[in-house]
């Protein structure tokens, strides 16, 4: 693994995301700024028997149900197993490696600072690589204490833990051209940015996406870590 993530030099790059959290319900704009003109949800794939990856649309088609940006991955896992007998899983609080790589590839084309990006990682995850725990800590909504890291945009595909199982789910470039975010129990990430950037994500065949809005209710659970 190429190691490019390092502790940030200060907390100031996260200042624009620091704001008071008034409590549930969680909204999309809890995790990404509401100042951007467009937001899109990028989904982790489901993983079935033998590591077979399934798209959300394939699972929904099997279940005969409609699907939109408010879908909940955990619920779909349970419904799929009940219907087909096959147990499927989905990554929570991280990104599938291939999804992270494709997402970083597209977003690097929509910032003037692709070599300078910031990443926020919850301090409560086990096995975080030792040198990363020396990073400054910031408090981001909803009440999450996060290590602030930095590296190039492509570092979004880099594991932050010794088990190689977790990747960052909050990141943004130094020029603040867009922002990626979600929470500890996330089955996906939100990307807020220009219409051109979100359209490029929606058009990329490597990614499964749904258009959402900042005021939409986040389809996940909330538990305070403090």
N, C-alpha and C positions, 0 to 999 in steps of 0.2 A: 504494500500500500504506500502510495506517495503521501507523505505527511506535509501538509501546507498550513493547517490551522495552528494559530498561536494565540496566546492571551492578548487581548486588546491593551493598548497603552493607557487608556482612560475610559471613563464611563460616558463621556460627552457625546460620542456618536449615537447613543441610545436616547438622548434627551428628547428628541422629537416624538418618541413613542411612549414616553413616561407621562402618565396621567392618572387621575383618581379613578378607581373602579367602584361604582356605586352598588354593585351586587347583581345577582342573576335577575332576569335571564341573560345569558350570553348572547351577543349579537356578532355578526360577521365583523363589524368594525370594532369589536373588542380586541381583535387580533391584528387588524391592518388599519391604517389611517383612513378616515372617511373623506379625505381631501382629494383622492384620486377619482378620475372620471369613470373607471370601470373596475370590476372585480370578477374573478373567475375562480372556480373551485377545481383543483387538480386532485384526482383520486388515486389512492393506492389500489393495486389489483388485489383480488382475492387469490388465495393459494389453496389448491385442493390436493387430492391424493398424488403422491409422487412429485410434489412441487409444481404441479400444473397450475398455471396462472389463468384466472378468469376475469374478464372485464365485468364491471357492474351492469352494463347493458345485457351481457350474456346471462348473468344471474337473474336479472329482472325478466328477461324473455322466457327463461325456463320456468319462472314462477307465474308468468302471465300477468305481471303488474306494470303500471307505468313508473317511470323513474324521472326524478328531477334533482335539482341542487340541494333539496332538503332531505335526501335519503340518508338513512343511518346504517353504517356498515355492519354493526353488531346485530341489528335486527335482521338484516338480509342474510347474515351467516346462519342464524337460527332458523329462519324460514326456509332457506335452501336445504339445510340438513333434514328438516322435517319433511320436505317435499320429495327429496331425491335419495336420502339416506347417506349422502356423501358429506363428510365434515369439511367445511372450508374455513379458513382463517383469514384475518387481515391484520396488517401491522398497525399498532396504535402508538401514537406519540413519536413517530419517526416516518421516514419515507423509504419506500422500496428503492433499492440502489439504482435500478434502471430508470425509474421515474425521476429520481433526484438528478441523475446525469442528464436526462433529456430536458428537464426543466431548467437546469443551469445552462445548458447549451443554447436554448432559445433566449433566455433572459440576458445572457451575456451580449447578445446582439442589440439589446435595448437599454444600454447604459454606456456612459462615456468613461466609466471607471470599473471595467470588468476585473481588473487586477486588485481592486481594493473593495472588499465586501465585509460586512459585519454579521456575526452569527450569535444568537442568544440560545443558551442551553440550560435547561432546568438543573439546579444544583443537586436535586434529590435523586437523580438517576445513579444507579450503581455502576461501578467499573469505569467511570469517566477517566480517560487517560491522564496520568499523573500531572504532566506539565500544564494541562488545560485547567486544572483546579486552582492554579495560581492566578487565574484571570480575575479582573474586577467583577463585582456582583452588582447587578442592577435589578430594580423591581419593576416588572412590567405587568399590565393587566392580563388576566385577573389575579392579582396578588401573587405573582410568581417571582421568586428569587432566581435570577438567571446569571450564569457566567457569560461574560461578553468576550467573544473571540473575534479574530479577523483572519482574512485570507482572500484568495481570488474567488470569483463566483463559482468556479468549478469545484471548490472545496465543499460545496453542498452535498456532493456524493461521497465525501470522506466520513468514515465512522468516527464518532466522538468517544467511543468506549472500547475497552480491551476486548470485548466479546464480538466486536465488529457487527453489532446489531442495530445501533442507533445512529441516525443522522439528524442534523439540525432541522427544525421546522419553523424557525424564525430567522430570517436573513434579509438583508437589504444592501444595496451598493452605496458607496460613499456619496455619490451624487443624488441619492434618494429618488432615483427615477422610478422605482417600484418597491414593493415590500411583500415578502412571503411570510405568512404566519398562521399558526393554529395553536392548539393547547395539548396538554399532557395525554389526553385520551382521544387524540385526533386520529381519524382514519383517512385524512386528506389534508391538503393545505389550501389556503386562500392566497391568491395573488392579486394585489391591487396595483394598478399602473395605468399607463396610457391605453387608449382603445387599440392602438396598433400592437402593443405588447400582448394584451390579453387575446386579441384576435389571432396573433401568431401562435399562442399556446393552444387555442381552440382548433387551429388548423393543423397542428402537428400530429401525425398518425401514431406517434409513440405515446401520446398522452390521452387520457380520458378526462374530459372536462365538462363542467356545467356552469353557465353564467349565473351569478348570484348578485345580490345587492347588499350594501353595507348594513342596511337596516333589517336584513333577514335574521331570524332567530337561528342561532347555531344548533344544529341537530346532534348535540352530544351532551354529556353530563358535566357537572361542575362539582369539584370538591376542593376546598381550600387546603393548601399545603402549609399553612401557618397556624 
